[in-house]
Amino acid sequence: MRSPLSPAPLLTPFLRMAERLYQFTPLRHVGVRLLDVAATTTLHRAVFREVGSWRALQSEFGRGLPVLMYHHVGPPKAHTYAELTVVPEQFERQIRWLARRGYAGIRPTDWAEWLRTGKGLPDKPVLVTFDDGYADLAEHALPVLRRYRFGAVVFIVTGLVGGTNAWDEARGSAFHQLLTADQIRYWATQGIEFGAHSRTHTDLTALSSDELAKEIIGSRDELANLLGSPVTSFAYPYGSFNQMVNTCTREAYNLTFRADETTPGINYLCTDPHNLQRTMIHPGSGLLDLECRIRWGHYPILELRERLRLGSRLRRLASAVLGRKPPLPPESFLD
């Protein structure tokens, strides 16, 4: 982009050769790829000249947004889902690490504004999200974010405001208290944004169209009435959605967040705003884990360990079936 001469003309002889020999499928495919490279190069150089600098180009078109997903931040509670609880000390250590490295916590409306205008984002944005709206956030997480001047979003189960996580209790979990209406209104004045997370935290893919509208649109309207301002973002309960669910959320919200750890990544200008990706912070996530998730949207070391464990389990199963002594499992070298 910065060079005085465009590299695109260097491809012209190869493009002409591919054009003459287009009847040969491999050369036709090569020609199409080269044409795409030349067109993309020309387009990027034109944009670069228009905006004037690499920094301006990155600011207007190239920002990447890692989205971190938390649930409960507070002391562990017996008979609840331990994998969804991050202790306060760990959470503050992570936010402090981000702040010291120049990251700035934004809100979903900041990302939506940048998508619309190309302006308003810091150099290193990160979006911190909390699902379910546990009351402990007001004691252990939101004050930390305010201290470090981080924006964030909390997704609220609007039919259970001030109650408990009944969806987990129905599956045998102990309860966690949820944020009250007064707490939600207060923290909305402190730089924290609130999004919808359905009315009852149900599996949306199992609902009829009428039931779906009550959960998705009803959640938006209830939260908007509580806050006295529009609600523009939504997170799928359990991360579950299908075409009908996605269509409904597109009509009701500007941004929709998924919670699918199988397709993690960073969000860019070209990312579907109704299919925004998040990466979940686990109780054992260290700073290396956090840095990987901030840079790439996932933690490859954890994925490697899971693959090694799976391979080890398969080898032990095969050895048991064949009556052989299993080899030393690979995870013993990692733990």
Buried (B, 14 or more C-beta within 10 A) or exposed (E): EEEEEEEBEEBEEBBEBBEEEEEEEEBBEBBEEBBEBBEEBBEEBEBBEEBEEEEBBEBBBEBBBBBBBBBBBBEEBEEBBEEBBBBBEBBBBBBEBBBEEEBBBBBBBBBBBBBEEBEBBBEBBBBBBBBBBBBBBBBBBBBBBBEBEBBBBBBBBBBBBBBBBBBBEEEEBEBBEBBBEEBBBBBBEEBBBBBBBBBBBBBBBEBEEEEBBBBBBBBBBBBBEBBEEEBBBBBBBBBBBEEBBBBBBBEBBBBBBBBBBEEBBBBEBEBEBBBBBBBBBBEEBEEEBBBBBBEBBBBEEBEEBEEBBEEBEEBBEEEEEEEEEEEEBBBEEEE
